[in-house]
Amino acid sequence: MLAAPDTPTSFVPSAAEPPGRPLVQRWAEYPPEAHAVWGTLYARRMATLADTGSRAVLDGIDAIGLRPDAVPDLRAVNGRLALRTGWSGTCRCTPIRRSRPACSASGRSGCARRRRRR
């Protein structure tokens, strides 16, 4: 079991956090049990990917720093992604005035990053 009733779960996002705001991971607050659960899931998935995963997927897992001993620190993962691809899992968008489809990461209408790509 991940957390006993008396185990602090402050690393779990609060339902009271306003929607549309970036979620704070609070990686340092993960208890050892959470890292152990991650390790179990990681081992199971990697066992199947060893036979079925493409070289690109396996290399990507390595490149972004996923490892079996700790839940990924999303800030570090985003940094590695940005260095290699120019993309990250969080949006640092600057809204633009013209109406554009909402950015999938921030939900904002109009995304300067998307505008620059056009």
N, CA, C and O atoms as CSV, one atom per row, in Angstrom:
chain,resi,resn,atom,element,x,y,z
A,1,MET,N,N,0.846,-1.186,0.000
A,1,MET,CA,C,0.000,0.000,0.000
A,1,MET,C,C,0.886,1.242,0.000
A,1,MET,O,O,1.923,1.277,0.662
A,2,LEU,N,N,0.469,2.250,-0.742
A,2,LEU,CA,C,1.277,3.459,-0.889
A,2,LEU,C,C,1.361,4.272,0.399
A,2,LEU,O,O,2.455,4.650,0.818
A,3,ALA,N,N,0.247,4.538,1.016
A,3,ALA,CA,C,0.285,5.383,2.204
A,3,ALA,C,C,-0.712,4.877,3.236
A,3,ALA,O,O,-1.892,4.688,2.940
A,4,ALA,N,N,-0.226,4.663,4.433
A,4,ALA,CA,C,-1.106,4.310,5.538
A,4,ALA,C,C,-1.829,5.573,5.980
A,4,ALA,O,O,-1.361,6.677,5.702
A,5,PRO,N,N,-2.962,5.433,6.663
A,5,PRO,CA,C,-3.708,6.627,7.085
A,5,PRO,C,C,-2.895,7.634,7.882
A,5,PRO,O,O,-3.179,8.831,7.829
A,6,ASP,N,N,-1.871,7.167,8.631
A,6,ASP,CA,C,-1.091,8.103,9.433
A,6,ASP,C,C,0.151,8.619,8.696
A,6,ASP,O,O,0.962,9.343,9.274
A,7,THR,N,N,0.296,8.245,7.417
A,7,THR,CA,C,1.430,8.703,6.627
A,7,THR,C,C,1.092,10.043,5.981
A,7,THR,O,O,0.028,10.168,5.374
A,8,PRO,N,N,1.958,11.045,6.091
A,8,PRO,CA,C,1.656,12.325,5.447
A,8,PRO,C,C,1.585,12.159,3.927
A,8,PRO,O,O,2.388,11.440,3.333
A,9,THR,N,N,0.633,12.820,3.323
A,9,THR,CA,C,0.473,12.742,1.866
A,9,THR,C,C,0.480,14.130,1.252
A,9,THR,O,O,-0.263,14.396,0.308
A,10,SER,N,N,1.316,15.021,1.782
A,10,SER,CA,C,1.341,16.389,1.271
A,10,SER,C,C,1.888,16.467,-0.147
A,10,SER,O,O,1.736,17.492,-0.813
A,11,PHE,N,N,2.529,15.387,-0.620
A,11,PHE,CA,C,3.023,15.392,-1.993
A,11,PHE,C,C,1.893,15.158,-2.980
A,11,PHE,O,O,2.068,15.365,-4.181
A,12,VAL,N,N,0.733,14.728,-2.487
A,12,VAL,CA,C,-0.429,14.506,-3.348
A,12,VAL,C,C,-1.106,15.845,-3.581
A,12,VAL,O,O,-1.339,16.582,-2.624
A,13,PRO,N,N,-1.434,16.188,-4.844
A,13,PRO,CA,C,-2.074,17.473,-5.118
A,13,PRO,C,C,-3.382,17.622,-4.358
A,13,PRO,O,O,-4.151,16.670,-4.224
A,14,SER,N,N,-3.616,18.792,-3.879
A,14,SER,CA,C,-4.834,19.085,-3.143
A,14,SER,C,C,-5.964,19.408,-4.104
A,14,SER,O,O,-5.768,20.098,-5.104
A,15,ALA,N,N,-7.145,18.905,-3.791
A,15,ALA,CA,C,-8.321,19.212,-4.607
A,15,ALA,C,C,-8.685,20.688,-4.481
A,15,ALA,O,O,-9.433,21.219,-5.303
A,16,ALA,N,N,-8.156,21.350,-3.450
A,16,ALA,CA,C,-8.457,22.763,-3.243
A,16,ALA,C,C,-7.629,23.684,-4.133
A,16,ALA,O,O,-7.918,24.877,-4.221
A,17,GLU,N,N,-6.599,23.145,-4.797
A,17,GLU,CA,C,-5.778,23.986,-5.670
A,17,GLU,C,C,-6.615,24.439,-6.855
A,17,GLU,O,O,-7.353,23.642,-7.434
A,18,PRO,N,N,-6.508,25.717,-7.222
A,18,PRO,CA,C,-7.349,26.236,-8.305
A,18,PRO,C,C,-7.043,25.546,-9.635
A,18,PRO,O,O,-5.879,25.301,-9.952
A,19,PRO,N,N,-8.083,25.232,-10.416
A,19,PRO,CA,C,-7.855,24.613,-11.720
A,19,PRO,C,C,-7.130,25.578,-12.652
A,19,PRO,O,O,-7.273,26.795,-12.528
A,20,GLY,N,N,-6.360,25.039,-13.576
A,20,GLY,CA,C,-5.659,25.868,-14.542
A,20,GLY,C,C,-4.297,26.347,-14.075
A,20,GLY,O,O,-3.526,26.888,-14.867
A,21,ARG,N,N,-3.997,26.161,-12.826
A,21,ARG,CA,C,-2.689,26.549,-12.293
A,21,ARG,C,C,-1.727,25.391,-12.454
A,21,ARG,O,O,-2.136,24.233,-12.360
A,22,PRO,N,N,-0.459,25.678,-12.693
A,22,PRO,CA,C,0.506,24.580,-12.775
A,22,PRO,C,C,0.541,23.802,-11.469
A,22,PRO,O,O,0.487,24.387,-10.387
A,23,LEU,N,N,0.630,22.506,-11.572
A,23,LEU,CA,C,0.683,21.648,-10.414
A,23,LEU,C,C,2.106,21.616,-9.877
A,23,LEU,O,O,3.055,21.454,-10.644
A,24,VAL,N,N,2.259,21.766,-8.591
A,24,VAL,CA,C,3.572,21.703,-7.963
A,24,VAL,C,C,3.784,20.265,-7.510
A,24,VAL,O,O,2.977,19.722,-6.755
A,25,GLN,N,N,4.866,19.651,-7.968
A,25,GLN,CA,C,5.095,18.239,-7.669
A,25,GLN,C,C,5.499,17.985,-6.219
A,25,GLN,O,O,5.091,16.971,-5.654
A,26,ARG,N,N,6.271,18.848,-5.606
A,26,ARG,CA,C,6.776,18.661,-4.244
A,26,ARG,C,C,7.558,17.351,-4.128
A,26,ARG,O,O,7.316,16.548,-3.227
A,27,TRP,N,N,8.490,17.152,-5.046
A,27,TRP,CA,C,9.237,15.909,-5.152
A,27,TRP,C,C,9.930,15.533,-3.850
A,27,TRP,O,O,9.951,14.356,-3.490
A,28,ALA,N,N,10.486,16.480,-3.148
A,28,ALA,CA,C,11.220,16.190,-1.906
A,28,ALA,C,C,10.319,15.621,-0.813
A,28,ALA,O,O,10.811,15.025,0.145
A,29,GLU,N,N,9.011,15.797,-0.946
A,29,GLU,CA,C,8.084,15.299,0.067
A,29,GLU,C,C,7.598,13.874,-0.190
A,29,GLU,O,O,6.842,13.331,0.615
A,30,TYR,N,N,8.014,13.265,-1.288
A,30,TYR,CA,C,7.603,11.888,-1.549
A,30,TYR,C,C,8.213,10.969,-0.502
A,30,TYR,O,O,9.419,11.028,-0.261
A,31,PRO,N,N,7.400,10.115,0.127
A,31,PRO,CA,C,7.943,9.181,1.112
A,31,PRO,C,C,8.637,8.013,0.404
A,31,PRO,O,O,8.399,7.784,-0.782
A,32,PRO,N,N,9.475,7.289,1.104
A,32,PRO,CA,C,10.168,6.140,0.512
A,32,PRO,C,C,9.206,5.146,-0.152
A,32,PRO,O,O,9.554,4.520,-1.153
A,33,GLU,N,N,8.013,5.005,0.399
A,33,GLU,CA,C,7.034,4.067,-0.165
A,33,GLU,C,C,6.633,4.458,-1.582
A,33,GLU,O,O,6.423,3.590,-2.429
A,34,ALA,N,N,6.529,5.745,-1.844
A,34,ALA,CA,C,6.167,6.207,-3.188
A,34,ALA,C,C,7.274,5.867,-4.182
A,34,ALA,O,O,6.994,5.458,-5.308
A,35,HIS,N,N,8.518,6.033,-3.773
A,35,HIS,CA,C,9.635,5.687,-4.644
A,35,HIS,C,C,9.678,4.171,-4.875
A,35,HIS,O,O,10.027,3.718,-5.965
A,36,ALA,N,N,9.326,3.397,-3.853
A,36,ALA,CA,C,9.297,1.934,-3.989
A,36,ALA,C,C,8.212,1.506,-4.975
A,36,ALA,O,O,8.438,0.620,-5.799
A,37,VAL,N,N,7.044,2.125,-4.895
A,37,VAL,CA,C,5.963,1.813,-5.839
A,37,VAL,C,C,6.414,2.165,-7.253
A,37,VAL,O,O,6.214,1.386,-8.186
A,38,TRP,N,N,7.020,3.338,-7.410
A,38,TRP,CA,C,7.542,3.725,-8.724
A,38,TRP,C,C,8.529,2.669,-9.225
A,38,TRP,O,O,8.470,2.274,-10.389
A,39,GLY,N,N,9.428,2.210,-8.366
A,39,GLY,CA,C,10.420,1.217,-8.756
A,39,GLY,C,C,9.782,-0.066,-9.253
A,39,GLY,O,O,10.248,-0.662,-10.224
A,40,THR,N,N,8.717,-0.493,-8.589
A,40,THR,CA,C,7.994,-1.696,-9.021
A,40,THR,C,C,7.372,-1.486,-10.395
A,40,THR,O,O,7.506,-2.329,-11.282
A,41,LEU,N,N,6.693,-0.361,-10.563
A,41,LEU,CA,C,6.056,-0.064,-11.851
A,41,LEU,C,C,7.085,0.106,-12.963
A,41,LEU,O,O,6.884,-0.373,-14.079
A,42,TYR,N,N,8.175,0.779,-12.659
A,42,TYR,CA,C,9.251,0.985,-13.631
A,42,TYR,C,C,9.817,-0.367,-14.084
A,42,TYR,O,O,9.999,-0.597,-15.279
A,43,ALA,N,N,10.093,-1.256,-13.127
A,43,ALA,CA,C,10.665,-2.566,-13.454
A,43,ALA,C,C,9.716,-3.371,-14.335
A,43,ALA,O,O,10.148,-4.006,-15.298
A,44,ARG,N,N,8.426,-3.347,-14.010
A,44,ARG,CA,C,7.449,-4.076,-14.831
A,44,ARG,C,C,7.421,-3.546,-16.256
A,44,ARG,O,O,7.453,-4.310,-17.221
A,45,ARG,N,N,7.362,-2.238,-16.370
A,45,ARG,CA,C,7.272,-1.636,-17.710
A,45,ARG,C,C,8.550,-1.848,-18.508
A,45,ARG,O,O,8.496,-2.169,-19.695
A,46,MET,N,N,9.678,-1.674,-17.874
A,46,MET,CA,C,10.948,-1.846,-18.588
A,46,MET,C,C,11.146,-3.293,-19.028
A,46,MET,O,O,11.780,-3.550,-20.052
A,47,ALA,N,N,10.606,-4.239,-18.260
A,47,ALA,CA,C,10.710,-5.646,-18.652
A,47,ALA,C,C,9.987,-5.885,-19.979
A,47,ALA,O,O,10.476,-6.637,-20.822
A,48,THR,N,N,8.837,-5.257,-20.167
A,48,THR,CA,C,8.127,-5.434,-21.439
A,48,THR,C,C,8.757,-4.590,-22.536
A,48,THR,O,O,8.813,-5.019,-23.689
A,49,LEU,N,N,9.227,-3.408,-22.198
A,49,LEU,CA,C,9.849,-2.551,-23.215
A,49,LEU,C,C,11.160,-3.124,-23.738
A,49,LEU,O,O,11.551,-2.841,-24.871
A,50,ALA,N,N,11.834,-3.918,-22.932
A,50,ALA,CA,C,13.082,-4.534,-23.394
A,50,ALA,C,C,12.833,-5.381,-24.639
A,50,ALA,O,O,13.697,-5.489,-25.509
A,51,ASP,N,N,11.639,-5.984,-24.718
A,51,ASP,CA,C,11.285,-6.825,-25.869
A,51,ASP,C,C,10.453,-6.098,-26.915
A,51,ASP,O,O,10.535,-6.413,-28.102
A,52,THR,N,N,9.654,-5.130,-26.486
A,52,THR,CA,C,8.700,-4.517,-27.405
A,52,THR,C,C,8.976,-3.050,-27.721
A,52,THR,O,O,8.431,-2.515,-28.687
A,53,GLY,N,N,9.799,-2.406,-26.935
A,53,GLY,CA,C,10.050,-0.978,-27.132
A,53,GLY,C,C,11.045,-0.717,-28.245
A,53,GLY,O,O,11.960,-1.506,-28.483
A,54,SER,N,N,10.853,0.387,-28.912
A,54,SER,CA,C,11.810,0.770,-29.956
A,54,SER,C,C,13.074,1.325,-29.312
A,54,SER,O,O,13.059,1.731,-28.150
A,55,ARG,N,N,14.140,1.342,-30.050
A,55,ARG,CA,C,15.396,1.905,-29.567
A,55,ARG,C,C,15.188,3.367,-29.201
A,55,ARG,O,O,15.769,3.839,-28.223
A,56,ALA,N,N,14.370,4.098,-29.965
A,56,ALA,CA,C,14.120,5.517,-29.676
A,56,ALA,C,C,13.457,5.691,-28.315
A,56,ALA,O,O,13.810,6.606,-27.572
A,57,VAL,N,N,12.503,4.827,-27.978
A,57,VAL,CA,C,11.824,4.914,-26.680
A,57,VAL,C,C,12.821,4.618,-25.556
A,57,VAL,O,O,12.896,5.359,-24.576
A,58,LEU,N,N,13.568,3.555,-25.702
A,58,LEU,CA,C,14.535,3.177,-24.667
A,58,LEU,C,C,15.612,4.245,-24.486
A,58,LEU,O,O,15.996,4.564,-23.361
A,59,ASP,N,N,16.090,4.791,-25.591
A,59,ASP,CA,C,17.078,5.870,-25.506
A,59,ASP,C,C,16.470,7.117,-24.877
A,59,ASP,O,O,17.135,7.820,-24.116
A,60,GLY,N,N,15.202,7.394,-25.194
A,60,GLY,CA,C,14.522,8.560,-24.631
A,60,GLY,C,C,14.344,8.448,-23.131
A,60,GLY,O,O,14.521,9.426,-22.406
A,61,ILE,N,N,13.994,7.254,-22.659
A,61,ILE,CA,C,13.857,7.022,-21.217
A,61,ILE,C,C,15.171,7.324,-20.522
A,61,ILE,O,O,15.204,7.951,-19.463
A,62,ASP,N,N,16.237,6.874,-21.128
A,62,ASP,CA,C,17.572,7.137,-20.595
A,62,ASP,C,C,17.917,8.627,-20.648
A,62,ASP,O,O,18.432,9.191,-19.682
A,63,ALA,N,N,17.628,9.249,-21.782
A,63,ALA,CA,C,18.002,10.653,-22.005
A,63,ALA,C,C,17.308,11.610,-21.041
A,63,ALA,O,O,17.898,12.604,-20.619
A,64,ILE,N,N,16.048,11.312,-20.691
A,64,ILE,CA,C,15.348,12.226,-19.778
A,64,ILE,C,C,15.561,11.862,-18.318
A,64,ILE,O,O,15.045,12.530,-17.422
A,65,GLY,N,N,16.318,10.808,-18.084
A,65,GLY,CA,C,16.737,10.505,-16.722
A,65,GLY,C,C,15.772,9.686,-15.894
A,65,GLY,O,O,15.837,9.726,-14.666
A,66,LEU,N,N,14.868,8.937,-16.532
A,66,LEU,CA,C,14.005,8.064,-15.740
A,66,LEU,C,C,14.857,6.929,-15.201
A,66,LEU,O,O,15.691,6.367,-15.911
A,67,ARG,N,N,14.633,6.601,-13.932
A,67,ARG,CA,C,15.417,5.546,-13.308
A,67,ARG,C,C,14.545,4.814,-12.292
A,67,ARG,O,O,13.542,5.358,-11.831
A,68,PRO,N,N,14.916,3.595,-11.945
A,68,PRO,CA,C,14.044,2.781,-11.100
A,68,PRO,C,C,14.022,3.160,-9.624
A,68,PRO,O,O,13.089,2.774,-8.918
A,69,ASP,N,N,14.993,3.886,-9.140
A,69,ASP,CA,C,15.099,4.112,-7.700
A,69,ASP,C,C,14.361,5.340,-7.182
A,69,ASP,O,O,14.325,5.562,-5.972
A,70,ALA,N,N,13.771,6.143,-8.067
A,70,ALA,CA,C,13.091,7.353,-7.594
A,70,ALA,C,C,12.020,7.802,-8.577
A,70,ALA,O,O,12.195,7.712,-9.793
A,71,VAL,N,N,10.922,8.280,-8.038
A,71,VAL,CA,C,9.886,8.914,-8.853
A,71,VAL,C,C,10.562,10.038,-9.635
A,71,VAL,O,O,11.375,10.770,-9.071
A,72,PRO,N,N,10.247,10.189,-10.911
A,72,PRO,CA,C,10.897,11.263,-11.677
A,72,PRO,C,C,10.603,12.644,-11.087
A,72,PRO,O,O,9.470,12.948,-10.713
A,73,ASP,N,N,11.626,13.453,-11.015
A,73,ASP,CA,C,11.479,14.848,-10.631
A,73,ASP,C,C,11.126,15.586,-11.922
A,73,ASP,O,O,11.981,15.771,-12.788
A,74,LEU,N,N,9.885,16.000,-12.049
A,74,LEU,CA,C,9.413,16.561,-13.318
A,74,LEU,C,C,10.137,17.835,-13.715
A,74,LEU,O,O,10.239,18.135,-14.905
A,75,ARG,N,N,10.639,18.586,-12.756
A,75,ARG,CA,C,11.415,19.783,-13.093
A,75,ARG,C,C,12.695,19.390,-13.832
A,75,ARG,O,O,13.068,20.026,-14.818
A,76,ALA,N,N,13.364,18.339,-13.349
A,76,ALA,CA,C,14.587,17.863,-14.005
A,76,ALA,C,C,14.266,17.242,-15.364
A,76,ALA,O,O,14.989,17.460,-16.335
A,77,VAL,N,N,13.180,16.469,-15.430
A,77,VAL,CA,C,12.776,15.867,-16.705
A,77,VAL,C,C,12.488,16.955,-17.729
A,77,VAL,O,O,12.937,16.863,-18.871
A,78,ASN,N,N,11.742,17.988,-17.334
A,78,ASN,CA,C,11.437,19.090,-18.253
A,78,ASN,C,C,12.706,19.790,-18.721
A,78,ASN,O,O,12.808,20.181,-19.884
A,79,GLY,N,N,13.664,19.948,-17.829
A,79,GLY,CA,C,14.932,20.574,-18.215
A,79,GLY,C,C,15.670,19.752,-19.259
A,79,GLY,O,O,16.212,20.300,-20.219
A,80,ARG,N,N,15.692,18.444,-19.074
A,80,ARG,CA,C,16.359,17.572,-20.044
A,80,ARG,C,C,15.628,17.567,-21.379
A,80,ARG,O,O,16.254,17.590,-22.439
A,81,LEU,N,N,14.293,17.538,-21.322
A,81,LEU,CA,C,13.500,17.590,-22.558
A,81,LEU,C,C,13.765,18.880,-23.313
A,81,LEU,O,O,13.985,18.866,-24.524
A,82,ALA,N,N,13.744,19.987,-22.598
A,82,ALA,CA,C,13.937,21.291,-23.241
A,82,ALA,C,C,15.312,21.381,-23.901
A,82,ALA,O,O,15.433,21.912,-25.005
A,83,LEU,N,N,16.337,20.873,-23.241
A,83,LEU,CA,C,17.684,20.908,-23.822
A,83,LEU,C,C,17.780,20.090,-25.107
A,83,LEU,O,O,18.453,20.492,-26.056
A,84,ARG,N,N,17.112,18.952,-25.133
A,84,ARG,CA,C,17.232,18.047,-26.280
A,84,ARG,C,C,16.249,18.345,-27.402
A,84,ARG,O,O,16.540,18.096,-28.572
A,85,THR,N,N,15.078,18.880,-27.043
A,85,THR,CA,C,14.016,18.996,-28.047
A,85,THR,C,C,13.425,20.395,-28.187
A,85,THR,O,O,12.752,20.681,-29.177
A,86,GLY,N,N,13.666,21.271,-27.211
A,86,GLY,CA,C,13.015,22.572,-27.213
A,86,GLY,C,C,11.599,22.504,-26.663
A,86,GLY,O,O,10.897,23.515,-26.643
A,87,TRP,N,N,11.177,21.350,-26.226
A,87,TRP,CA,C,9.826,21.135,-25.698
A,87,TRP,C,C,9.910,20.779,-24.233
A,87,TRP,O,O,10.907,20.208,-23.791
A,88,SER,N,N,8.878,21.106,-23.470
A,88,SER,CA,C,8.802,20.637,-22.088
A,88,SER,C,C,7.356,20.318,-21.763
A,88,SER,O,O,6.444,20.716,-22.488
A,89,GLY,N,N,7.155,19.607,-20.684
A,89,GLY,CA,C,5.817,19.203,-20.275
A,89,GLY,C,C,5.024,20.310,-19.619
A,89,GLY,O,O,3.849,20.117,-19.305
A,90,THR,N,N,5.630,21.460,-19.402
A,90,THR,CA,C,4.916,22.591,-18.835
A,90,THR,C,C,4.992,23.746,-19.824
A,90,THR,O,O,5.972,23.902,-20.552
A,91,CYS,N,N,3.958,24.532,-19.833
A,91,CYS,CA,C,3.890,25.649,-20.763
A,91,CYS,C,C,4.361,26.924,-20.064
A,91,CYS,O,O,3.931,27.241,-18.955
A,92,ARG,N,N,5.228,27.624,-20.720
A,92,ARG,CA,C,5.662,28.936,-20.217
A,92,ARG,C,C,5.140,29.980,-21.192
A,92,ARG,O,O,5.877,30.841,-21.672
A,93,CYS,N,N,3.859,29.876,-21.464
A,93,CYS,CA,C,3.241,30.680,-22.515
A,93,CYS,C,C,3.057,32.130,-22.102
A,93,CYS,O,O,2.889,32.451,-20.926
A,94,THR,N,N,3.093,32.979,-23.090
A,94,THR,CA,C,2.743,34.378,-22.938
A,94,THR,C,C,1.498,34.576,-23.782
A,94,THR,O,O,1.547,34.383,-24.997
A,95,PRO,N,N,0.388,34.953,-23.175
A,95,PRO,CA,C,-0.827,35.105,-23.962
A,95,PRO,C,C,-0.652,36.144,-25.068
A,95,PRO,O,O,0.077,37.122,-24.898
A,96,ILE,N,N,-1.310,35.935,-26.177
A,96,ILE,CA,C,-1.319,36.910,-27.266
A,96,ILE,C,C,-2.727,37.436,-27.400
A,96,ILE,O,O,-3.669,36.840,-26.877
A,97,ARG,N,N,-2.883,38.549,-28.095
A,97,ARG,CA,C,-4.191,39.189,-28.146
A,97,ARG,C,C,-5.162,38.519,-29.095
A,97,ARG,O,O,-6.352,38.411,-28.798
A,98,ARG,N,N,-4.660,38.066,-30.242
A,98,ARG,CA,C,-5.565,37.421,-31.178
A,98,ARG,C,C,-6.088,36.128,-30.591
A,98,ARG,O,O,-5.392,35.446,-29.838
A,99,SER,N,N,-7.316,35.798,-30.939
A,99,SER,CA,C,-7.917,34.570,-30.439
A,99,SER,C,C,-7.265,33.372,-31.123
A,99,SER,O,O,-7.210,33.293,-32.350
A,100,ARG,N,N,-6.784,32.465,-30.327
A,100,ARG,CA,C,-6.173,31.220,-30.805
A,100,ARG,C,C,-6.746,30.085,-29.956
A,100,ARG,O,O,-7.293,30.327,-28.881
A,101,PRO,N,N,-6.621,28.852,-30.437
A,101,PRO,CA,C,-7.043,27.736,-29.586
A,101,PRO,C,C,-6.251,27.751,-28.285
A,101,PRO,O,O,-5.098,28.178,-28.252
A,102,ALA,N,N,-6.867,27.292,-27.243
A,102,ALA,CA,C,-6.203,27.276,-25.941
A,102,ALA,C,C,-4.993,26.358,-25.969
A,102,ALA,O,O,-5.005,25.303,-26.604
A,103,CYS,N,N,-3.961,26.775,-25.277
A,103,CYS,CA,C,-2.759,25.967,-25.132
A,103,CYS,C,C,-3.127,24.749,-24.286
A,103,CYS,O,O,-3.757,24.894,-23.238
A,104,SER,N,N,-2.746,23.568,-24.724
A,104,SER,CA,C,-3.117,22.354,-24.004
A,104,SER,C,C,-2.477,22.283,-22.624
A,104,SER,O,O,-3.031,21.653,-21.724
A,105,ALA,N,N,-1.333,22.910,-22.441
A,105,ALA,CA,C,-0.651,22.851,-21.143
A,105,ALA,C,C,-1.203,23.877,-20.162
A,105,ALA,O,O,-1.389,23.564,-18.986
A,106,SER,N,N,-1.465,25.083,-20.621
A,106,SER,CA,C,-1.879,26.123,-19.681
A,106,SER,C,C,-3.365,26.429,-19.741
A,106,SER,O,O,-3.917,27.020,-18.813
A,107,GLY,N,N,-4.023,26.027,-20.840
A,107,GLY,CA,C,-5.435,26.346,-21.003
A,107,GLY,C,C,-5.667,27.784,-21.417
A,107,GLY,O,O,-6.813,28.206,-21.572
A,108,ARG,N,N,-4.597,28.542,-21.600
A,108,ARG,CA,C,-4.734,29.948,-21.982
A,108,ARG,C,C,-5.158,30.064,-23.432
A,108,ARG,O,O,-4.776,29.253,-24.276
A,109,SER,N,N,-5.937,31.064,-23.701
A,109,SER,CA,C,-6.330,31.332,-25.080
A,109,SER,C,C,-5.214,32.082,-25.766
A,109,SER,O,O,-4.904,33.217,-25.404
A,110,GLY,N,N,-4.623,31.463,-26.736
A,110,GLY,CA,C,-3.525,32.105,-27.453
A,110,GLY,C,C,-2.210,31.829,-26.782
A,110,GLY,O,O,-2.057,32.048,-25.581
A,111,CYS,N,N,-1.286,31.362,-27.528
A,111,CYS,CA,C,-0.006,30.964,-26.980
A,111,CYS,C,C,1.091,31.570,-27.839
A,111,CYS,O,O,1.177,31.277,-29.032
A,112,ALA,N,N,1.921,32.402,-27.256
A,112,ALA,CA,C,2.985,33.057,-28.013
A,112,ALA,C,C,3.956,32.041,-28.592
A,112,ALA,O,O,4.498,32.261,-29.675
A,113,ARG,N,N,4.185,30.946,-27.904
A,113,ARG,CA,C,5.090,29.922,-28.415
A,113,ARG,C,C,4.533,29.344,-29.713
A,113,ARG,O,O,5.273,29.163,-30.680
A,114,ARG,N,N,3.247,29.057,-29.739
A,114,ARG,CA,C,2.623,28.515,-30.936
A,114,ARG,C,C,2.685,29.539,-32.059
A,114,ARG,O,O,2.886,29.183,-33.220
A,115,ARG,N,N,2.512,30.819,-31.713
A,115,ARG,CA,C,2.523,31.890,-32.700
A,115,ARG,C,C,3.896,31.981,-33.354
A,115,ARG,O,O,3.990,32.169,-34.567
A,116,ARG,N,N,4.962,31.852,-32.568
A,116,ARG,CA,C,6.314,31.947,-33.110
A,116,ARG,C,C,6.606,30.847,-34.122
A,116,ARG,O,O,7.405,31.042,-35.039
A,117,ARG,N,N,5.970,29.707,-33.964
A,117,ARG,CA,C,6.228,28.576,-34.841
A,117,ARG,C,C,5.601,28.751,-36.228
A,117,ARG,O,O,6.017,28.102,-37.188
A,118,ARG,N,N,4.615,29.619,-36.325
A,118,ARG,CA,C,3.911,29.773,-37.601
A,118,ARG,C,C,4.691,30.601,-38.579
A,118,ARG,O,O,4.235,30.824,-39.701
